Amino acid sequence: MRAFRILASLLVLTTTACGSADEKKSEATPQLPPSQTRATSSMHANVQPGYRVEQPATSDPVEEEVEQEAIPEEPTSLSGFMRRGRKRFRAGELSLALSDYQAALAKAPRALQPNISLARTHLAMGDASSARPPAELAIDIDGTSSFAWNTLGRVELIEADFEAAIVSFERAVEEDEDNSYAWNNLGFAYIETGSFTRAVDALEHATSGSRPTPYMWNNLGMAYEHQDRIVEARASYRLAAEDGSTKAQLNFDRLEGVISLIPEIRD
């Protein structure tokens, strides 16, 4: 096992040094301060579900509502501004989406969804300080909203307040145990604090839901790897890589390199 740890560490450093800029951009995450637990996570974990450089958007289902009617070019109602804001958000037009959500809030300042969407847009723009007020207001409006707690947790995660983020994500899954996105974020926060057993539990919840995503499988693989559960880690990375995750493919290839040198750990 000591030999495996040494080889794994060397291969992690090699992968980090050799990864191309395009590979790192393909699944970019918000910038976080370094931590001792981030030997693999700085390159291979998705801090926040669904974010891509080429299309900053969240895969949280509250933002995936199917538009049932045409979106007006010049909305006048709260719902019209929200529909156009979602469309612009998905298209990566974040400044325009921000304007629409602000216009929606002007119609109803204490409406839950516009506050959540406004906070998420600020997060997508890398502005956690501006995301905090609407995220906290969303909690004040409806303390039972799993999505509101998940959004506040995301703010705290980007601010590197991992203990606070864990409290928020735990509340999010308490309010809705089927919120896979909150389970994923909780698992990542546990990884950041070195609580790998809890991270595995949270990420197994995330991937057992009805809509597991590649980054959830990748994060689960990372949690397994921290526990030296190499067979499970490789299987998780493979699932994520087969679904298009370039980071998971790098992780899978790295483990294959380790296994080729220490064949007795191959399943």
C-alpha positions in Angstrom: 0.0 0.0 0.0 2.9 2.4 0.8 4.3 1.7 -2.7 0.8 2.5 -4.2 0.6 5.8 -2.3 4.0 6.9 -3.5 3.2 6.0 -7.1 -0.2 7.5 -7.0 1.2 10.8 -5.7 3.8 10.9 -8.4 1.2 10.3 -11.1 -1.1 12.9 -9.7 1.7 15.5 -9.9 2.6 14.3 -13.4 -1.1 14.6 -14.6 -1.4 18.1 -13.0 1.7 19.3 -14.7 0.9 17.9 -18.1 -2.8 18.7 -18.4 -3.5 21.1 -21.2 -5.2 24.4 -20.8 -8.1 23.1 -22.9 -8.6 20.1 -20.7 -8.7 22.3 -17.6 -11.1 24.7 -19.2 -13.5 22.0 -20.4 -15.0 21.5 -16.9 -13.8 24.6 -15.1 -14.8 25.3 -11.5 -14.9 28.4 -9.4 -11.5 29.3 -8.0 -10.9 28.2 -4.4 -8.0 28.8 -2.0 -5.6 25.9 -1.8 -6.1 23.3 0.9 -4.1 20.3 2.1 -6.8 17.9 0.9 -6.7 19.1 -2.6 -4.0 16.9 -4.1 -6.4 15.7 -6.7 -9.5 17.9 -6.2 -8.0 21.1 -7.5 -7.9 19.6 -10.9 -10.5 16.9 -10.9 -13.5 17.9 -8.8 -16.4 19.9 -9.8 -17.1 22.4 -7.0 -20.4 23.3 -8.4 -22.7 21.1 -10.5 -23.1 21.8 -14.2 -20.7 24.6 -14.7 -18.7 24.7 -18.0 -16.6 27.6 -19.4 -18.3 27.3 -22.8 -21.8 27.5 -21.3 -22.0 28.7 -17.7 -25.2 27.1 -16.5 -26.5 25.0 -13.6 -28.0 21.6 -14.0 -30.2 22.2 -10.9 -33.7 21.2 -12.1 -35.2 24.4 -10.9 -33.4 26.0 -13.8 -34.5 23.4 -16.3 -38.2 24.2 -16.6 -39.6 23.6 -20.0 -40.9 26.8 -21.5 -44.6 26.2 -22.3 -45.1 29.4 -24.1 -43.2 31.8 -26.3 -40.8 34.2 -24.4 -41.7 37.8 -25.2 -39.0 40.0 -26.5 -39.9 42.7 -24.1 -41.5 41.1 -21.0 -43.7 43.0 -18.7 -44.6 40.3 -16.1 -42.6 38.6 -13.5 -43.0 35.2 -15.2 -41.9 36.8 -18.6 -38.7 38.2 -17.1 -38.0 34.8 -15.4 -38.5 32.8 -18.6 -36.3 35.2 -20.6 -33.7 35.2 -17.8 -33.5 31.4 -17.8 -33.1 31.3 -21.6 -30.3 33.9 -21.4 -28.7 32.1 -18.5 -28.6 28.8 -20.4 -27.1 30.6 -23.4 -24.4 32.0 -21.2 -25.7 35.6 -21.5 -25.2 36.1 -17.8 -25.3 39.9 -17.7 -28.6 39.9 -19.6 -30.0 37.2 -17.4 -29.0 39.2 -14.3 -30.9 42.2 -15.6 -34.0 40.0 -16.2 -33.9 38.5 -12.7 -33.5 42.0 -11.2 -36.5 43.2 -13.2 -38.4 40.2 -11.9 -37.5 41.1 -8.4 -38.7 44.6 -8.9 -42.1 43.1 -9.5 -42.0 41.0 -6.4 -38.9 41.6 -4.1 -39.7 38.6 -1.8 -40.4 36.1 -4.5 -38.4 33.0 -3.9 -37.3 31.9 -7.3 -36.0 35.2 -8.6 -33.8 35.5 -5.5 -32.4 32.0 -6.0 -31.8 32.7 -9.7 -30.2 36.0 -9.1 -27.8 34.4 -6.6 -26.9 31.6 -9.0 -26.2 34.1 -11.8 -23.8 36.0 -9.5 -22.2 32.7 -8.7 -21.8 31.9 -12.4 -20.2 35.2 -12.8 -17.7 34.5 -10.0 -19.2 37.0 -7.6 -19.9 35.3 -4.4 -20.2 38.5 -2.4 -23.1 39.7 -4.6 -24.7 36.2 -4.5 -24.9 36.1 -0.7 -27.7 38.7 -0.1 -30.3 37.1 -2.4 -29.3 33.6 -1.2 -29.8 34.6 2.4 -33.1 36.3 1.5 -34.3 33.2 -0.2 -33.7 31.3 3.1 -35.6 34.0 4.9 -38.5 33.7 2.5 -38.7 29.9 2.6 -36.6 28.1 5.1 -37.9 24.7 3.8 -36.5 25.3 0.3 -33.9 22.7 -0.5 -32.7 24.8 -3.5 -32.4 27.9 -1.4 -30.1 26.1 1.1 -28.1 24.5 -1.7 -27.6 28.0 -3.2 -26.4 29.4 0.1 -24.1 26.4 0.5 -22.6 27.1 -2.9 -21.8 30.7 -1.8 -20.1 29.4 1.3 -18.2 26.7 -0.7 -16.8 29.3 -3.0 -15.8 31.5 0.0 -14.0 28.4 1.3 -16.2 28.3 4.5 -16.5 24.6 4.2 -18.0 24.0 7.7 -20.8 26.5 7.0 -21.3 25.0 3.5 -21.7 21.5 5.1 -24.4 22.8 7.4 -26.2 24.4 4.5 -26.0 21.3 2.3 -27.0 19.1 5.1 -30.1 21.2 5.5 -30.7 21.1 1.8 -30.8 17.3 1.7 -32.8 17.2 4.9 -35.5 19.3 3.2 -35.3 17.2 0.0 -33.4 13.9 0.2 -33.7 13.5 -3.5 -31.7 16.6 -4.3 -28.7 14.9 -5.9 -27.0 18.3 -6.6 -27.0 19.1 -2.9 -25.7 15.6 -2.1 -22.9 16.1 -4.6 -21.9 19.5 -3.1 -22.1 18.0 0.4 -19.7 15.3 -0.7 -17.3 17.7 -2.2 -17.3 19.8 1.0 -16.6 16.7 3.0 -13.6 16.0 0.8 -12.3 19.5 1.4 -12.4 18.9 5.1 -10.9 15.5 4.9 -14.0 13.6 5.9 -13.7 11.0 3.2 -16.1 8.4 4.7 -18.9 11.0 4.9 -17.9 12.2 1.4 -18.4 8.7 0.0 -21.8 8.4 1.7 -23.0 11.7 0.3 -21.7 11.0 -3.2 -23.2 7.6 -3.2 -26.5 9.3 -2.5 -25.9 11.7 -5.3 -25.1 9.0 -7.9 -28.0 6.8 -6.8 -30.5 9.4 -7.7 -32.5 9.6 -10.9 -30.2 12.1 -12.6 -26.6 11.3 -11.8 -24.1 13.4 -13.8 -20.5 12.8 -14.9 -19.1 15.1 -12.3 -21.0 13.3 -9.5 -19.4 10.0 -10.5 -16.0 11.7 -10.9 -16.3 13.2 -7.3 -17.3 9.8 -6.0 -14.2 8.3 -7.6 -12.1 10.9 -5.9 -13.6 10.1 -2.5 -13.0 6.4 -3.1 -9.5 7.1 -4.1 -8.8 9.0 -0.9 -9.9 5.8 1.0 -7.6 3.7 -1.2 -10.7 1.9 -2.7 -9.0 1.8 -6.1 -11.4 -0.7 -7.8 -14.4 1.4 -6.9 -12.6 4.6 -7.8 -11.7 3.3 -11.2 -15.2 2.1 -11.9 -16.6 5.6 -11.0 -14.1 7.4 -13.1 -14.9 5.0 -16.0 -18.7 5.8 -15.8 -18.0 9.5 -15.7 -15.5 9.3 -18.6 -17.9 7.3 -20.7 -20.4 10.1 -20.2 -18.0 12.7 -21.5 -16.0 13.9 -18.5 -12.4 14.8 -19.6 -11.3 15.1 -16.0 -12.6 11.6 -15.1 -10.8 10.3 -18.2 -7.6 11.8 -16.8 -8.3 10.2 -13.4 -9.1 6.8 -15.0 -5.9 6.9 -17.1 -3.8 7.9 -14.0 -5.2 4.9 -12.0 -4.6 2.6 -14.9 -1.0 3.7 -14.8 -0.8 2.9 -11.1 -2.5 -0.5 -11.6 -0.1 -1.4 -14.4 2.8 -0.9 -12.0 1.1 -2.7 -9.1 -1.0 -5.4 -10.9 -2.0 -7.2 -7.6 -4.5 -4.5 -6.9 -6.3 -5.1 -10.2 -9.8 -6.5 -9.8 
